[in-house]
């Protein structure tokens, strides 16, 4: 089995989403001995955002821009890693109500009609069936269902929607929220998330 571990926080060792994603990976390794792990630090080595040059290259127009060519190769590697993965772990903090831009850039490279999903008469159909995904979610405020700010939550809903588009229906969210509401609230949220990780079944 193979696991693809993505992190997108810019906070390095201070990141809660990185702490949670690492915990999820460790739990999966314990549950699946011999699991191969591929790591992508999207914050440290981000892809470029889509441009007209990218779209032209996708349509078969050769590029003589070395930067674009290298970035296209990175996008191809993203796709290969995703297809090879049985398990996907995404470290996803909330930045300005949604996901960090390096994670969005990764999504733009792997959510490709005709490769990871296709359009049908009854709507889009995901082509990545049978994969399992975990989202390590961290956010300063409280945006979960029932909270006053729930309507502003475009992070977990967006990610689960993208995964569903790709055909990944088995998605577990491990969440630590309210991290900016004081040390006690942060400690409680992280402790609960770590307990949730420890309880993950095989």
Secondary structure as a PSIPRED ss2 file (coil, helix, strand):
# PSIPRED VFORMAT (PSIPRED V4.0)

   1 X C   1.000  0.000  0.000
   2 X E   0.000  0.000  1.000
   3 X E   0.000  0.000  1.000
   4 X E   0.000  0.000  1.000
   5 X E   0.000  0.000  1.000
   6 X E   0.000  0.000  1.000
   7 X E   0.000  0.000  1.000
   8 X C   1.000  0.000  0.000
   9 X C   1.000  0.000  0.000
  10 X C   1.000  0.000  0.000
  11 X C   1.000  0.000  0.000
  12 X H   0.000  1.000  0.000
  13 X H   0.000  1.000  0.000
  14 X H   0.000  1.000  0.000
  15 X C   1.000  0.000  0.000
  16 X H   0.000  1.000  0.000
  17 X H   0.000  1.000  0.000
  18 X H   0.000  1.000  0.000
  19 X H   0.000  1.000  0.000
  20 X H   0.000  1.000  0.000
  21 X H   0.000  1.000  0.000
  22 X H   0.000  1.000  0.000
  23 X H   0.000  1.000  0.000
  24 X H   0.000  1.000  0.000
  25 X H   0.000  1.000  0.000
  26 X H   0.000  1.000  0.000
  27 X H   0.000  1.000  0.000
  28 X H   0.000  1.000  0.000
  29 X H   0.000  1.000  0.000
  30 X H   0.000  1.000  0.000
  31 X H   0.000  1.000  0.000
  32 X C   1.000  0.000  0.000
  33 X C   1.000  0.000  0.000
  34 X C   1.000  0.000  0.000
  35 X C   1.000  0.000  0.000
  36 X E   0.000  0.000  1.000
  37 X E   0.000  0.000  1.000
  38 X E   0.000  0.000  1.000
  39 X E   0.000  0.000  1.000
  40 X E   0.000  0.000  1.000
  41 X E   0.000  0.000  1.000
  42 X C   1.000  0.000  0.000
  43 X C   1.000  0.000  0.000
  44 X C   1.000  0.000  0.000
  45 X C   1.000  0.000  0.000
  46 X C   1.000  0.000  0.000
  47 X C   1.000  0.000  0.000
  48 X C   1.000  0.000  0.000
  49 X C   1.000  0.000  0.000
  50 X C   1.000  0.000  0.000
  51 X C   1.000  0.000  0.000
  52 X H   0.000  1.000  0.000
  53 X H   0.000  1.000  0.000
  54 X H   0.000  1.000  0.000
  55 X H   0.000  1.000  0.000
  56 X H   0.000  1.000  0.000
  57 X H   0.000  1.000  0.000
  58 X H   0.000  1.000  0.000
  59 X C   1.000  0.000  0.000
  60 X C   1.000  0.000  0.000
  61 X C   1.000  0.000  0.000
  62 X C   1.000  0.000  0.000
  63 X C   1.000  0.000  0.000
  64 X C   1.000  0.000  0.000
  65 X C   1.000  0.000  0.000
  66 X H   0.000  1.000  0.000
  67 X H   0.000  1.000  0.000
  68 X H   0.000  1.000  0.000
  69 X H   0.000  1.000  0.000
  70 X H   0.000  1.000  0.000
  71 X H   0.000  1.000  0.000
  72 X H   0.000  1.000  0.000
  73 X H   0.000  1.000  0.000
  74 X H   0.000  1.000  0.000
  75 X H   0.000  1.000  0.000
  76 X H   0.000  1.000  0.000
  77 X H   0.000  1.000  0.000
  78 X H   0.000  1.000  0.000
  79 X H   0.000  1.000  0.000
  80 X H   0.000  1.000  0.000
  81 X H   0.000  1.000  0.000
  82 X H   0.000  1.000  0.000
  83 X H   0.000  1.000  0.000
  84 X H   0.000  1.000  0.000
  85 X C   1.000  0.000  0.000
  86 X C   1.000  0.000  0.000
  87 X E   0.000  0.000  1.000
  88 X E   0.000  0.000  1.000
  89 X E   0.000  0.000  1.000
  90 X E   0.000  0.000  1.000
  91 X E   0.000  0.000  1.000
  92 X E   0.000  0.000  1.000
  93 X E   0.000  0.000  1.000
  94 X C   1.000  0.000  0.000
  95 X E   0.000  0.000  1.000
  96 X C   1.000  0.000  0.000
  97 X C   1.000  0.000  0.000
  98 X E   0.000  0.000  1.000
  99 X C   1.000  0.000  0.000
 100 X C   1.000  0.000  0.000
 101 X H   0.000  1.000  0.000
 102 X H   0.000  1.000  0.000
 103 X H   0.000  1.000  0.000
 104 X H   0.000  1.000  0.000
 105 X H   0.000  1.000  0.000
 106 X H   0.000  1.000  0.000
 107 X H   0.000  1.000  0.000
 108 X H   0.000  1.000  0.000
 109 X H   0.000  1.000  0.000
 110 X H   0.000  1.000  0.000
 111 X C   1.000  0.000  0.000
 112 X C   1.000  0.000  0.000
 113 X E   0.000  0.000  1.000
 114 X C   1.000  0.000  0.000
 115 X C   1.000  0.000  0.000
 116 X C   1.000  0.000  0.000
 117 X E   0.000  0.000  1.000
 118 X E   0.000  0.000  1.000
 119 X E   0.000  0.000  1.000
 120 X E   0.000  0.000  1.000
 121 X C   1.000  0.000  0.000
 122 X C   1.000  0.000  0.000
 123 X E   0.000  0.000  1.000
 124 X E   0.000  0.000  1.000
 125 X E   0.000  0.000  1.000
 126 X E   0.000  0.000  1.000
 127 X C   1.000  0.000  0.000
 128 X C   1.000  0.000  0.000
 129 X C   1.000  0.000  0.000
 130 X C   1.000  0.000  0.000
 131 X C   1.000  0.000  0.000
 132 X E   0.000  0.000  1.000
 133 X E   0.000  0.000  1.000
 134 X E   0.000  0.000  1.000
 135 X E   0.000  0.000  1.000
 136 X E   0.000  0.000  1.000
 137 X E   0.000  0.000  1.000
 138 X E   0.000  0.000  1.000
 139 X E   0.000  0.000  1.000
 140 X C   1.000  0.000  0.000
 141 X C   1.000  0.000  0.000
 142 X C   1.000  0.000  0.000
 143 X C   1.000  0.000  0.000
 144 X C   1.000  0.000  0.000
 145 X C   1.000  0.000  0.000
 146 X C   1.000  0.000  0.000
 147 X C   1.000  0.000  0.000
 148 X C   1.000  0.000  0.000
 149 X C   1.000  0.000  0.000
 150 X H   0.000  1.000  0.000
 151 X H   0.000  1.000  0.000
 152 X H   0.000  1.000  0.000
 153 X C   1.000  0.000  0.000
 154 X C   1.000  0.000  0.000
 155 X C   1.000  0.000  0.000
 156 X H   0.000  1.000  0.000
 157 X H   0.000  1.000  0.000
 158 X H   0.000  1.000  0.000
 159 X H   0.000  1.000  0.000
 160 X H   0.000  1.000  0.000
 161 X H   0.000  1.000  0.000
 162 X H   0.000  1.000  0.000
 163 X H   0.000  1.000  0.000
 164 X H   0.000  1.000  0.000
 165 X H   0.000  1.000  0.000
 166 X H   0.000  1.000  0.000
 167 X C   1.000  0.000  0.000
 168 X C   1.000  0.000  0.000
 169 X C   1.000  0.000  0.000
 170 X E   0.000  0.000  1.000
 171 X E   0.000  0.000  1.000
 172 X E   0.000  0.000  1.000
 173 X E   0.000  0.000  1.000
 174 X E   0.000  0.000  1.000
 175 X E   0.000  0.000  1.000
 176 X E   0.000  0.000  1.000
 177 X E   0.000  0.000  1.000
 178 X C   1.000  0.000  0.000
 179 X C   1.000  0.000  0.000
 180 X C   1.000  0.000  0.000
 181 X C   1.000  0.000  0.000
 182 X C   1.000  0.000  0.000
 183 X H   0.000  1.000  0.000
 184 X H   0.000  1.000  0.000
 185 X H   0.000  1.000  0.000
 186 X H   0.000  1.000  0.000
 187 X H   0.000  1.000  0.000
 188 X H   0.000  1.000  0.000
 189 X H   0.000  1.000  0.000
 190 X H   0.000  1.000  0.000
 191 X H   0.000  1.000  0.000
 192 X H   0.000  1.000  0.000
 193 X H   0.000  1.000  0.000
 194 X H   0.000  1.000  0.000
 195 X H   0.000  1.000  0.000
 196 X H   0.000  1.000  0.000
 197 X H   0.000  1.000  0.000
 198 X H   0.000  1.000  0.000
 199 X C   1.000  0.000  0.000
 200 X C   1.000  0.000  0.000
 201 X C   1.000  0.000  0.000
 202 X C   1.000  0.000  0.000
